[in-house]
Amino acid sequence: MRTDQLDKTAWSDVDKFVRAAEDSDYYLIDTAFKLLTSSDEEVALLSLAQLTRTVRHRIRRQPTDGDLASYLSGCMVQEFKGTTNHLANVWTNARRASSRQKITWTFAQSKPSIQIWDDVLTSVDRRKILLTFHSRFQAKALAALRALPSQGKAMDCVALSPASTHFLSEGNYTRFADWRFVHKARLNLVPLNATKQWKDQQDKLCRRCGKWEETLPHVLNHSPMHSAAWQKRHNAVLQRIQAAVAFKGKIISVNQAVVQGLRPDLVAHVGDELCILDVTIPFENRRPAFHQARLRKIEKYRPLTEFSKQYGWKKVSIVPIVVGSLGAWDPENDVFLKKVATKSYLNLLRKLCVSDCIRWSRDIFIQHLTGIQQYGQNSFKPAQIDGVQEQSFPNQTSHVGSPASSNASSSRSEPLSDDCSPQPTPTLPPSQSVGAPNSHV
C-alpha cells in the first residue's frame, strides 16, 4: 500500500471483499507526510528537495510554499492544468491520493500540515495520521448506515445491554434457526414485501391480511393472525419473571382482574412494598420505543396505586418489564429485578428472556412466510433454569387469585395492544381487594 504496487483498479477489485482502496490512499498520504516531517533532518531536507523538483518540473518555475501545497492537494487549475509528470514517485502518488480523499495540504516555511476534514495535523501529530483517517472513516460509515431508512433501529436498542447479544460468543439458549434469523432481522434484511423498495405500493401489502405494508414490525407485533403466538411469547417471559420474583417476594396474584378491569401480569409483595408487574414486548424502533412502552404501562396501572393504598399498602410501585421482540433487553428492568435476584441469577435471567423472545419471533416469522405453525399448544412453557425450582405456588386465600389458580387463564385469548401486551377485558368486575400488608392474602 505504501509503495503503490497496485493501481486503483486492482484495489477496487480487492475492495469487493475487504475495504482496501481507501486504506491504500491513507498509507500513501501518511508516507509522504512522514518523510517531510522526519526527525532526521537530512531525510526531511532530501524529501523537500525531491518534492520541489517534482513541482518545478510541473509548473516550469521555482515553486513557493503555496505551490507545494496546491500540488499535493491535487490542484488542477492554472499552471497545473496543462502539464503532467511523466514519472511517478512518492509525491505524485500522494497528490492523487489526496485528491481522491479530499485532503488539503498547507506549507509554512517549508513545514507541511494537512487538514483531514475538521482536524489539522502538523509535524507534532505525525504519528496520528492513520488513526485520524480510520476514526473519521468509521464515523462517516456509521453515519451513513444510520441514515438508511431502517438500518440501526433495532441495533440502537440492542446496544443498551450486553445481554441482548449474549449468544454471539457461545450460542447458549439459542437454536441454530434462531441464530440464522435474528441477525438478518435486526438489520431488516428479511424477505418481506415492504422491504423490496422496487415494488409497487400494492405489492408491498401483507400477504396474510392484505391491509398494511408487510414490514417486520407488522409481522412480529401487529398482524392479527399471530395473536396466539404473541400471547405465548409474552407468557414465556412472564414465567421467567414470576420465578425470579418468587425467590425473595410473595406472589399475590397472576393475571387476575383487580379493579376497573385492570389485569396486571403479577402482583407481588417484595419487602415492605407492593409491586405491580406487567410484561410488554414492543418492537425495537430505537430507544424511545422502549421508553414509551414503559410509560404506557405506568399510566395504565396508575389507578391501582391509589386503590392499593386504601387497603393499607404504604409503598406501591408499578414495574413494567420491557423486552424487545427481537431480544433487546431494557436495562431499566434491572432496577427492580436486583431486589429479588442474585447477580448471577439475574445475569442468567436476562439471557433466557432474550432467547425466549428471539425464539418466538422467529417462529412467528416462519409461520407468516410458510403458513405452517411452528409451535404446539403447550410450547409456551419455558425450560427450567438450572438450579432453580420453577413450580406453581400454593393457593392464596385472597380473591385476587394465585399463580396456581390462574394457570388456565394465563393462556387465554384476549385483545392485544400494539406492543404485544395483553389488554384488559372491558367488562371484568372488580375484585374485593388487593389486600393490605397485615391482611390475610
C-alpha positions in Angstrom: 0.0 0.0 0.0 2.8 2.5 0.9 4.7 1.8 -2.3 1.8 1.9 -4.7 2.5 -1.6 -6.2 -1.2 -2.0 -7.3 -3.2 0.6 -9.2 -6.7 1.8 -8.2 -8.4 -0.7 -10.5 -6.7 -3.6 -8.7 -7.5 -2.1 -5.3 -11.2 -1.7 -6.4 -11.3 -5.5 -7.1 -9.9 -6.2 -3.6 -12.5 -3.8 -2.2 -15.2 -6.3 -3.1 -14.0 -8.5 -0.3 -12.3 -6.1 2.2 -12.0 -2.3 2.4 -8.6 -1.6 0.9 -8.7 1.1 -1.7 -9.1 3.9 0.8 -6.5 2.4 3.1 -4.1 2.5 0.2 -4.7 6.2 -0.2 -4.3 6.8 3.5 -0.9 5.0 3.5 0.4 7.0 0.5 -0.5 10.3 2.2 1.0 9.1 5.5 4.2 8.1 3.9 4.7 11.5 2.2 3.9 13.4 5.3 6.3 11.4 7.5 9.1 11.9 5.0 8.6 15.7 5.1 8.3 15.8 8.9 11.0 13.2 9.7 13.0 13.7 12.9 16.1 13.0 10.8 16.9 16.5 9.3 18.8 15.0 6.4 15.8 12.8 5.4 13.4 15.8 5.7 15.7 18.1 3.6 16.1 15.4 0.9 12.4 14.8 0.8 11.6 18.5 0.5 14.2 18.9 -2.3 12.7 16.0 -4.3 9.2 17.4 -3.8 10.4 20.8 -5.0 12.0 19.3 -8.2 8.8 17.4 -8.9 6.6 20.5 -8.6 9.2 22.6 -10.6 9.0 20.1 -13.4 5.2 20.5 -13.4 4.9 24.3 -13.4 8.3 25.2 -15.1 9.5 27.6 -12.4 10.7 27.6 -8.8 7.8 26.7 -6.6 6.7 28.6 -3.5 5.1 27.1 -0.3 1.7 27.8 -1.9 2.7 25.8 -5.0 3.8 22.9 -3.0 0.6 22.9 -1.0 -1.6 23.2 -4.2 0.3 20.4 -5.9 -0.1 17.9 -3.0 -3.7 18.9 -2.6 -4.4 17.8 -6.2 -5.0 21.2 -7.7 -5.8 21.1 -11.4 -6.2 24.8 -12.3 -3.8 27.4 -13.9 -0.3 26.1 -14.2 -1.2 22.6 -13.0 -3.8 22.0 -15.7 -1.9 21.8 -18.9 1.2 19.9 -17.7 1.9 16.5 -16.2 4.7 14.5 -14.5 5.9 11.7 -16.8 7.4 9.6 -14.0 5.5 8.5 -10.8 7.1 8.9 -7.4 6.1 9.3 -3.7 4.8 12.8 -4.3 2.7 12.1 -7.5 1.1 9.2 -5.6 0.4 11.3 -2.6 -1.1 14.0 -4.8 -3.5 11.6 -6.5 -4.5 10.1 -3.1 -5.1 13.5 -1.5 -7.3 14.5 -4.5 -9.4 11.3 -4.1 -9.8 11.7 -0.3 -10.2 15.5 -0.5 -7.2 16.2 1.8 -5.8 19.7 1.9 -2.1 20.4 2.4 -0.5 23.7 3.6 3.1 24.7 3.9 4.5 27.4 6.2 8.3 28.0 6.0 8.6 24.7 4.2 6.9 22.8 7.1 3.8 20.9 6.0 0.5 20.4 7.7 -2.6 18.6 6.4 -6.3 19.0 7.0 -8.4 15.9 7.4 -12.0 17.0 7.5 -12.1 19.3 10.6 -8.7 18.2 12.0 -5.4 20.0 11.2 -2.3 17.8 11.8 1.2 19.2 12.0 4.6 17.6 12.4 3.8 17.1 16.1 0.9 14.8 15.1 2.8 12.8 12.5 2.1 9.5 14.2 -1.7 10.2 14.3 -2.3 10.4 10.6 -3.7 6.8 10.1 -5.5 6.9 13.4 -7.3 10.1 12.3 -8.1 8.7 8.9 -9.6 5.5 10.3 -11.6 7.1 13.1 -13.1 9.6 10.6 -13.9 6.8 8.1 -15.6 4.8 10.8 -17.7 7.8 11.9 -18.6 8.5 8.3 -19.6 4.9 7.6 -21.6 4.7 10.8 -23.5 8.0 10.0 -24.3 6.6 6.5 -25.6 3.4 8.0 -27.8 5.2 10.5 -29.1 7.4 7.7 -30.6 4.5 5.9 -34.4 4.1 6.3 -34.4 1.1 8.5 -30.8 0.2 9.5 -29.8 0.9 13.1 -33.3 1.0 14.6 -33.1 -2.4 16.3 -29.4 -2.2 17.0 -29.9 1.1 18.8 -32.0 -0.9 21.4 -29.7 -3.9 21.3 -26.8 -1.8 22.3 -28.4 -0.9 25.6 -27.4 -4.2 27.2 -24.7 -6.9 26.6 -27.4 -9.5 27.4 -29.1 -8.7 24.1 -26.1 -10.3 22.2 -25.1 -12.9 24.8 -25.4 -15.7 22.2 -22.8 -14.3 19.9 -19.8 -15.9 21.6 -21.2 -19.1 22.9 -24.7 -19.6 21.4 -26.2 -20.5 24.7 -30.0 -21.0 24.9 -30.3 -20.2 21.2 -31.3 -22.6 18.4 -29.4 -22.6 15.1 -32.6 -21.5 13.4 -32.8 -18.5 15.8 -29.2 -17.6 15.0 -29.9 -17.5 11.3 -33.0 -15.4 11.8 -32.0 -12.8 14.4 -29.0 -11.2 12.6 -30.9 -10.6 9.4 -34.0 -9.4 11.3 -32.1 -6.9 13.4 -30.7 -5.4 10.2 -34.1 -5.6 8.4 -32.7 -7.9 5.8 -35.6 -10.2 5.7 -37.7 -11.3 2.6 -40.8 -9.3 3.3 -42.8 -7.5 0.7 -42.3 -4.0 2.1 -38.5 -4.4 2.2 -38.4 -4.6 -1.6 -38.3 -0.9 -2.5 -38.7 -1.5 -6.2 -42.2 -3.0 -5.9 -45.4 -1.0 -6.4 -47.2 0.1 -3.3 -49.9 -2.5 -3.8 -47.3 -5.3 -3.9 -45.9 -4.3 -0.6 -49.1 -5.2 1.3 -49.1 -8.1 3.8 -49.5 -11.5 2.2 -51.8 -12.5 5.0 -54.1 -9.6 6.0 -53.7 -7.5 2.8 -54.3 -4.3 4.7 -51.0 -2.9 5.8 -47.4 -3.0 4.5 -45.6 -6.2 5.2 -42.8 -4.9 7.4 -41.1 -6.8 10.2 -42.8 -4.8 13.0 -46.2 -5.6 11.3 -45.4 -9.4 11.2 -44.0 -9.7 14.8 -46.2 -7.2 16.6 -49.3 -6.2 14.6 -50.5 -8.9 12.3 -53.8 -10.3 13.9 -53.2 -13.9 12.7 -50.3 -14.2 15.1 -52.1 -13.0 18.3 -51.9 -16.5 19.9 -48.2 -16.6 19.3 -47.8 -13.1 20.8 -49.5 -14.3 23.9 -47.2 -17.4 24.2 -44.2 -15.2 23.7 -45.5 -12.9 26.4 -46.2 -15.8 28.8 -42.7 -17.3 28.2 -41.1 -14.1 29.6 -43.7 -13.7 32.3 -43.0 -17.2 33.7 -39.3 -16.3 33.9 -40.1 -13.1 35.8 -42.5 -14.9 38.1 -39.9 -17.5 39.0 -37.4 -14.7 39.8 -39.8 -12.7 41.9 -40.7 -15.8 44.0 -37.2 -16.0 45.4 -37.5 -13.1 47.8 -41.1 -12.0 47.3 -44.5 -13.4 47.8 -46.8 -13.8 44.7 -50.2 -12.4 45.4 -51.8 -12.8 42.0 -51.0 -13.8 38.5 -53.1 -12.5 35.6 -56.1 -11.7 37.8 -58.5 -8.8 37.4 -58.2 -6.3 40.3 -60.3 -3.2 39.8 -61.6 -1.1 36.8 -61.0 -4.1 34.6 -57.2 -3.8 35.1 -55.4 -7.2 34.9 -51.7 -6.9 35.7 -49.5 -9.9 35.0 -48.1 -10.1 38.5 -48.9 -8.6 41.9 -46.2 -9.4 44.4 -45.2 -8.5 48.0 -41.5 -7.7 48.0 -40.1 -6.5 51.3 -42.4 -3.8 52.5 -43.6 -2.9 49.0 -46.5 -4.0 46.8 -45.2 -4.4 43.3 -47.5 -4.4 40.2 -45.6 -6.0 37.4 -46.6 -6.2 33.7 -44.5 -7.6 30.8 -44.5 -5.7 27.5 -42.8 -6.7 24.3 -42.5 -3.8 21.9 -40.6 -3.8 18.6 -37.1 -2.2 18.7 -37.9 1.0 16.9 -35.0 2.9 18.6 -34.7 3.6 22.3 -37.7 5.9 22.6 -39.9 2.9 21.8 -38.9 1.3 25.0 -39.3 4.4 27.0 -42.8 5.0 25.6 -43.8 1.4 26.2 -42.7 1.7 29.9 -44.7 5.0 30.3 -47.8 3.4 28.8 -47.8 0.7 31.3 -47.2 3.0 34.3 -50.1 5.2 33.1 -52.3 2.2 32.5 -51.9 0.8 36.1 -51.8 4.1 37.9 -55.3 3.7 39.3 -54.1 0.5 41.1 -51.7 2.6 43.2 -54.4 4.6 44.9 -56.7 1.5 45.1 -54.0 -0.4 47.0 -53.2 2.4 49.4 -56.8 2.4 50.5 -56.2 -1.1 51.9 -53.1 -0.2 53.9 -50.2 -0.5 51.5 -47.9 2.4 52.1 -45.5 1.7 49.2 -46.9 0.7 45.9 -44.8 0.6 42.7 -45.7 -0.2 39.1 -42.9 -2.2 37.4 -43.0 -2.6 33.6 -40.7 -5.4 32.3 -39.7 -4.4 28.7 -38.0 -6.9 26.3 -37.9 -6.2 22.6 -39.5 -8.7 20.2 -36.0 -9.2 18.6 -34.4 -9.8 22.0 -33.3 -6.4 23.1 -33.1 -6.2 26.9 -34.0 -2.9 28.6 -31.5 -2.2 31.4 -34.3 -0.4 33.4 -35.7 -3.8 34.2 -32.7 -4.4 36.4 -33.7 -1.7 38.9 -36.5 -3.9 40.2 -35.0 -7.3 39.4 -31.9 -6.7 41.5 -34.2 -6.6 44.6 -35.3 -10.2 44.0 -32.5 -11.9 42.2 -28.8 -12.5 42.9 -26.3 -11.1 40.5 -25.6 -14.5 38.8 -29.2 -15.4 38.6 -30.2 -12.0 37.1 -27.4 -12.4 34.5 -28.9 -15.8 33.5 -32.5 -14.5 33.6 -31.7 -11.7 31.1 -30.2 -14.2 28.7 -33.1 -16.6 28.9 -35.7 -13.8 28.4 -33.7 -12.5 25.4 -33.5 -16.0 23.9 -37.2 -16.7 24.5 -38.2 -13.6 22.6 -36.0 -14.4 19.7 -37.2 -18.0 19.5 -40.9 -16.9 19.5 -40.3 -14.1 17.0 -38.5 -16.5 14.7 -41.4 -19.0 14.9 -43.9 -16.2 14.1 -41.9 -15.0 11.2 -41.6 -18.5 9.6 -45.3 -19.2 10.2 -46.1 -15.9 8.4 -44.0 -16.9 5.4 -44.9 -20.5 5.1 -48.4 -20.7 6.8 -47.1 -23.6 8.9 -47.4 -23.3 12.6 -44.1 -23.7 14.3 -45.3 -24.5 17.9 -47.7 -26.7 19.8 -50.4 -25.9 22.2 -48.2 -26.1 25.3 -44.9 -24.9 23.9 -45.0 -21.5 25.6 -43.8 -23.0 28.8 -40.0 -22.3 29.1 -37.5 -24.8 30.2 -36.4 -24.7 33.9 -33.4 -22.8 34.8 -30.6 -24.9 36.2 -30.6 -24.9 39.9 -33.9 -23.1 40.1 -37.2 -24.6 41.2 -39.8 -23.2 38.9 -43.1 -24.6 40.2 -46.6 -23.4 41.0 -47.1 -21.5 44.2 -49.6 -22.6 46.9 -53.1 -21.2 46.6 -53.7 -17.9 48.3 -56.9 -17.1 50.2 -57.4 -13.7 48.6 -60.0 -13.1 45.9 -57.2 -11.7 43.7 -56.1 -15.2 42.8 -52.8 -17.1 42.7 -50.5 -18.5 40.2 -51.9 -22.0 40.7 -55.4 -20.8 40.2 -54.7 -18.7 37.2 -52.8 -21.3 35.0 -55.9 -21.8 32.9 -56.5 -18.2 32.3 -52.9 -17.3 31.5 -53.1 -18.7 28.0 -56.4 -17.1 27.2 -57.0 -15.2 24.0 -57.7 -11.5 24.7 -57.2 -8.2 22.8 -53.5 -7.2 22.3 -52.0 -3.8 22.1 -49.5 -2.6 19.5 -46.7 -3.6 21.9 -48.0 -7.2 22.1 -49.0 -7.0 25.8 -52.4 -8.2 26.9 -55.1 -5.6 27.2 -57.8 -5.7 29.9 -61.1 -7.3 29.2 -63.5 -4.3 29.3 -66.4 -5.9 31.3 -64.4 -7.7 34.1 -65.9 -7.0 37.6 -63.6 -5.6 40.2 -62.3 -8.0 42.9 -62.7 -7.5 46.6 -59.2 -6.1 47.3 -55.5 -6.5 46.7 -55.0 -7.0 50.4 -53.1 -5.0 52.9 -49.7 -5.9 54.4 -51.5 -7.2 57.6 -54.4 -8.8 55.8 -54.9 -12.5 55.0 -53.8 -12.8 51.4 
